[in-house]
Amino acid sequence: MSNSLQPHGLQHIKPPSSKRRVPVSQPGMADPHQLFDDTSSAQSRSYGAQRVPGGLGYPAASASPQGAFLADPVSNMAMAYGSSLAAQGKELVDKNIDRFIPVTKLKYYFAVDTMYVGKKLGLLIFPYLHQDWEVQYQQDTPVAPRFDVNAPDLYIPAMAFITYVLVAGLALGTQDRFSPDLLGLQASSALAWLTLEVLAILLSLYLVTVNTDLSTIDLVAFLGYKYVGMIGGVLMGLLFGKIGYYLVLGWCCVSIFVFMIRTLRLKILAEAAAEGIPVRGARNQLRMYLTMAVAAAQPLLMYWLTFHLVR
């Protein structure tokens, strides 16, 4: 049919050619008719590239940067040098800590167990029947507190101080007087009095020229035992009022007085007590007065720090 017989505006459409141009696959390109990529050849090529005989049937060493770094002798020397520096730094820190904070000595004062705590609390409340007050030694070293009830410890004073602060907060709460500032003032006051006691005793021992093995930590331990009686007095005051407070606190005050006298006399009057010689002379009299003063200060501070907590 000629072009003149075709409708106006219509053009002759040629049928599509039966031949289609298929893009030629280039190396490294996937087949366009393939739904999934064939990675087997790539893996086999990479595996073949990585598998290099290392001799004697063993695989070759890893070529990763980490392996190369570790295999480098210079790197190994640097790591060894860094480890030695870290060890020296740790040793230096430990020495400086022990110089200002005797960590090894503190471990001794916390070497307690449940049986020791029970016996020590009984000794603090009923010291009248106890006979042997000397601390046991093993090769010129005092045994751990869990093996000797007479040895001083810091576990009971520390726990007693924390419990005293909590009981004080409870007492203030029952009286509608609780406040964080007041509770902090109560705790700081107790610590301040304890610090003053330790400093006063150390100064007195220096002035009297007493040669004793009583250390500062021993003083903190002995002076901290009074918090046990303070806790008992405040609790009885909350349960039974003023009468219960005065009865229990009075008993605990007498008990702590006897306990301090019998304990400190072996520390301050060690020579006279060991030889059984009566205390004579002006210097020994001063030592005895110092022992009595330290023991008498405990009941006074027990009352001063607790009387306002019971209404």
C-alpha positions as CSV (number, residue, x, y, z in Angstrom):
1,M,0.0,0.0,0.0
2,S,1.3,3.3,-0.9
3,N,2.0,6.1,1.5
4,S,-0.8,8.2,0.0
5,L,-3.5,5.8,1.1
6,Q,-2.4,5.9,4.8
7,P,-4.4,8.1,7.1
8,H,-3.1,11.6,7.8
9,G,-0.9,11.7,10.8
10,L,-0.1,8.0,10.9
11,Q,3.3,6.8,10.0
12,H,4.4,3.5,8.9
13,I,5.6,1.4,11.8
14,K,8.2,-1.1,11.0
15,P,7.9,-4.4,12.7
16,P,10.5,-5.1,15.3
17,S,13.6,-6.8,14.1
18,S,14.0,-10.4,15.2
19,K,17.6,-9.8,16.0
20,R,18.3,-8.3,19.4
21,R,21.7,-7.0,20.4
22,V,22.9,-8.8,23.4
23,P,25.5,-6.9,25.3
24,V,28.8,-8.5,25.1
25,S,29.9,-9.6,28.6
26,Q,33.1,-8.1,29.6
27,P,35.6,-9.7,31.9
28,G,34.5,-9.2,35.5
29,M,30.8,-8.4,34.5
30,A,27.9,-10.8,35.3
31,D,25.6,-12.2,32.8
32,P,22.5,-9.9,32.5
33,H,20.2,-13.0,32.2
34,Q,21.6,-14.5,35.4
35,L,19.5,-13.9,38.6
36,F,22.3,-14.4,41.1
37,D,25.9,-13.6,40.8
38,D,28.3,-16.5,40.5
39,T,30.9,-15.9,43.1
40,S,32.4,-19.4,43.0
41,S,35.0,-18.4,40.5
42,A,36.0,-15.3,42.4
43,Q,36.2,-17.3,45.6
44,S,38.3,-19.9,43.9
45,R,40.5,-17.3,42.4
46,S,41.0,-15.5,45.8
47,Y,41.5,-18.8,47.6
48,G,44.0,-19.9,45.1
49,A,45.8,-16.5,45.4
50,Q,45.9,-16.8,49.2
51,R,47.0,-20.4,49.3
52,V,50.7,-20.1,48.9
53,P,52.7,-23.0,50.0
54,G,54.7,-22.2,53.1
55,G,57.0,-25.1,52.9
56,L,56.9,-28.6,54.4
57,G,53.1,-28.7,54.0
58,Y,52.4,-25.9,56.4
59,P,50.4,-22.8,55.4
60,A,52.3,-19.6,55.1
61,A,52.2,-17.0,57.8
62,S,49.3,-14.5,57.9
63,A,50.0,-11.4,55.9
64,S,47.6,-9.2,58.0
65,P,48.9,-6.0,59.5
66,Q,48.4,-7.3,63.0
67,G,50.4,-10.4,62.2
68,A,53.2,-8.4,60.7
69,F,53.2,-6.1,63.7
70,L,53.5,-9.0,66.2
71,A,56.1,-10.8,64.0
72,D,58.2,-7.7,64.1
73,P,61.0,-8.1,66.8
74,V,61.1,-4.3,67.3
75,S,57.4,-4.3,68.1
76,N,57.9,-7.2,70.6
77,M,60.7,-5.3,72.3
78,A,58.5,-2.2,72.5
79,M,55.7,-4.2,74.1
80,A,58.1,-5.8,76.6
81,Y,59.5,-2.4,77.5
82,G,56.0,-1.0,78.0
83,S,55.0,-3.9,80.2
84,S,58.1,-3.3,82.4
85,L,57.4,0.4,82.7
86,A,53.8,-0.4,83.8
87,A,55.0,-2.9,86.4
88,Q,57.5,-0.3,87.8
89,G,54.8,2.3,87.9
90,K,52.5,0.1,89.8
91,E,55.3,-0.8,92.3
92,L,56.0,2.9,92.8
93,V,52.4,3.7,93.4
94,D,52.1,0.9,95.9
95,K,55.1,2.1,97.8
96,N,53.8,5.7,98.0
97,I,50.4,4.5,99.2
98,D,52.0,2.4,101.9
99,R,54.0,5.4,103.0
100,F,50.9,7.6,103.7
101,I,48.2,4.9,104.1
102,P,49.4,1.7,105.7
103,V,47.3,-0.7,103.6
104,T,49.0,-3.8,104.9
105,K,48.5,-2.7,108.5
106,L,44.8,-1.9,107.8
107,K,44.3,-5.5,106.5
108,Y,45.4,-6.8,109.8
109,Y,42.8,-4.8,111.7
110,F,40.0,-6.0,109.4
111,A,41.0,-9.7,109.7
112,V,37.9,-10.7,111.7
113,D,35.2,-13.3,111.5
114,T,31.7,-13.8,113.0
115,M,32.9,-15.6,116.1
116,Y,35.4,-12.8,116.9
117,V,32.8,-10.1,116.5
118,G,30.4,-11.9,118.8
119,K,33.1,-12.5,121.5
120,K,34.3,-8.9,121.2
121,L,30.8,-7.4,121.6
122,G,30.3,-9.6,124.7
123,L,33.7,-8.4,126.1
124,L,32.7,-4.8,125.6
125,I,29.4,-5.2,127.4
126,F,30.6,-7.7,130.1
127,P,34.3,-7.1,130.7
128,Y,34.2,-8.0,134.4
129,L,34.6,-11.8,134.1
130,H,37.5,-11.7,131.5
131,Q,40.8,-12.6,133.0
132,D,43.6,-12.7,130.4
133,W,43.9,-9.3,128.7
134,E,47.3,-9.8,127.0
135,V,47.6,-9.8,123.3
136,Q,49.0,-13.0,121.8
137,Y,52.1,-12.8,119.7
138,Q,53.6,-15.2,117.1
139,Q,57.3,-14.5,116.2
140,D,57.2,-10.9,117.6
141,T,54.0,-10.2,115.5
142,P,50.6,-10.0,117.0
143,V,48.2,-12.6,115.8
144,A,45.2,-11.6,113.7
145,P,42.1,-10.4,115.6
146,R,40.1,-13.5,114.6
147,F,42.5,-15.6,116.6
148,D,42.7,-13.3,119.7
149,V,39.7,-11.5,121.2
150,N,42.1,-9.1,123.0
151,A,43.6,-7.8,119.7
152,P,42.2,-4.4,118.5
153,D,40.3,-4.2,115.3
154,L,38.7,-1.6,113.1
155,Y,35.8,-3.5,111.8
156,I,33.6,-3.1,114.9
157,P,34.4,0.6,115.4
158,A,33.7,1.4,111.7
159,M,30.4,-0.5,111.7
160,A,29.5,0.9,115.0
161,F,30.1,4.4,113.9
162,I,28.0,3.9,110.7
163,T,25.2,2.3,112.8
164,Y,25.4,5.2,115.3
165,V,24.8,7.7,112.5
166,L,21.8,5.7,111.2
167,V,20.3,5.3,114.7
168,A,20.8,9.1,115.3
169,G,18.9,9.7,112.1
170,L,16.1,7.4,113.2
171,A,15.9,9.1,116.6
172,L,15.7,12.6,114.9
173,G,13.1,11.3,112.5
174,T,10.8,10.0,115.3
175,Q,11.0,13.5,116.9
176,D,10.2,15.3,113.5
177,R,13.7,16.9,113.7
178,F,15.4,15.0,110.9
179,S,17.3,16.9,108.2
180,P,20.3,16.0,106.1
181,D,22.2,18.9,107.5
182,L,21.5,17.9,111.1
183,L,22.5,14.3,110.4
184,G,25.7,15.4,108.7
185,L,26.5,17.7,111.7
186,Q,26.0,14.7,114.0
187,A,28.4,12.5,112.1
188,S,31.0,15.3,111.7
189,S,30.8,16.1,115.4
190,A,31.5,12.4,116.3
191,L,34.5,12.3,113.9
192,A,35.8,15.6,115.3
193,W,35.7,14.4,118.9
194,L,37.4,11.2,117.9
195,T,40.2,13.1,116.1
196,L,40.7,15.4,119.1
197,E,40.9,12.4,121.4
198,V,43.6,10.8,119.3
199,L,45.7,13.9,119.0
200,A,45.4,14.7,122.8
201,I,46.5,11.1,123.7
202,L,49.4,11.2,121.3
203,L,50.5,14.6,122.7
204,S,50.2,13.3,126.2
205,L,52.3,10.2,125.4
206,Y,55.0,12.4,123.9
207,L,55.1,14.7,126.9
208,V,55.2,11.9,129.4
209,T,57.8,10.1,127.3
210,V,56.1,6.7,127.3
211,N,57.8,4.0,125.2
212,T,54.8,1.9,124.1
213,D,53.8,-0.1,121.1
214,L,50.4,1.6,121.1
215,S,50.0,3.0,117.5
216,T,47.7,5.6,116.1
217,I,45.5,2.9,114.6
218,D,45.3,1.1,117.9
219,L,44.0,4.3,119.5
220,V,41.4,4.8,116.9
221,A,40.2,1.2,117.4
222,F,40.1,1.5,121.2
223,L,38.4,4.8,121.2
224,G,35.9,3.6,118.6
225,Y,34.5,0.9,120.8
226,K,32.4,3.4,122.7
227,Y,30.0,3.7,119.8
228,V,28.7,0.2,120.7
229,G,27.4,1.4,124.0
230,M,26.0,4.6,122.5
231,I,23.9,2.6,120.0
232,G,22.5,0.5,122.8
233,G,21.6,3.6,124.9
234,V,19.9,5.4,122.1
235,L,17.9,2.3,121.0
236,M,16.7,1.7,124.6
237,G,15.8,5.4,124.8
238,L,13.6,5.1,121.7
239,L,11.9,2.0,123.1
240,F,11.6,2.8,126.8
241,G,12.2,6.5,127.1
242,K,14.6,8.3,129.4
243,I,14.7,5.5,132.0
244,G,15.8,2.9,129.5
245,Y,18.4,5.3,128.0
246,Y,20.0,6.1,131.4
247,L,20.0,2.4,132.5
248,V,21.6,1.0,129.4
249,L,24.0,3.9,128.8
250,G,25.1,3.8,132.5
251,W,25.9,0.1,132.2
252,C,27.8,0.6,129.0
253,C,29.7,3.5,130.4
254,V,31.0,1.5,133.3
255,S,31.8,-1.4,131.0
256,I,33.8,0.7,128.6
257,F,35.6,2.3,131.5
258,V,36.7,-1.1,132.9
259,F,37.6,-2.3,129.4
260,M,39.8,0.7,128.7
261,I,41.6,0.5,132.0
262,R,42.4,-3.2,131.7
263,T,43.4,-2.8,128.0
264,L,45.5,0.4,128.2
265,R,47.4,-0.5,131.3
266,L,49.1,-3.2,129.4
267,K,50.1,-0.7,126.7
268,I,51.0,2.4,128.7
269,L,52.1,0.6,131.9
270,A,53.6,-2.4,130.0
271,E,56.9,-2.7,132.0
272,A,55.3,-2.4,135.4
273,A,52.4,-4.7,134.6
274,A,54.6,-7.4,133.0
275,E,57.0,-7.5,136.0
276,G,54.3,-7.1,138.6
277,I,56.0,-4.2,140.2
278,P,53.8,-1.6,141.9
279,V,53.5,1.7,140.1
280,R,55.9,4.1,141.9
281,G,57.7,7.2,141.0
282,A,56.5,10.4,139.4
283,R,56.7,9.2,135.8
284,N,54.7,6.0,136.5
285,Q,52.1,8.1,138.4
286,L,51.7,10.3,135.3
287,R,51.2,7.2,133.1
288,M,48.6,5.9,135.5
289,Y,46.8,9.2,135.5
290,L,46.9,9.3,131.7
291,T,45.3,5.8,131.6
292,M,42.6,6.9,134.0
293,A,41.9,10.1,132.0
294,V,41.5,8.3,128.7
295,A,39.2,5.7,130.3
296,A,37.1,8.4,132.1
297,A,36.7,10.5,128.9
298,Q,34.8,7.7,127.2
299,P,31.6,7.8,129.3
300,L,31.6,11.6,129.2
301,L,31.7,11.6,125.4
302,M,29.1,8.8,125.2
303,Y,26.7,10.9,127.1
304,W,27.6,14.2,125.2
305,L,27.0,12.6,121.8
306,T,23.7,10.9,122.7
307,F,21.7,12.9,125.3
308,H,20.1,15.2,122.8
309,L,18.8,12.3,120.7
310,V,16.4,11.1,123.4
311,R,13.5,13.3,124.4
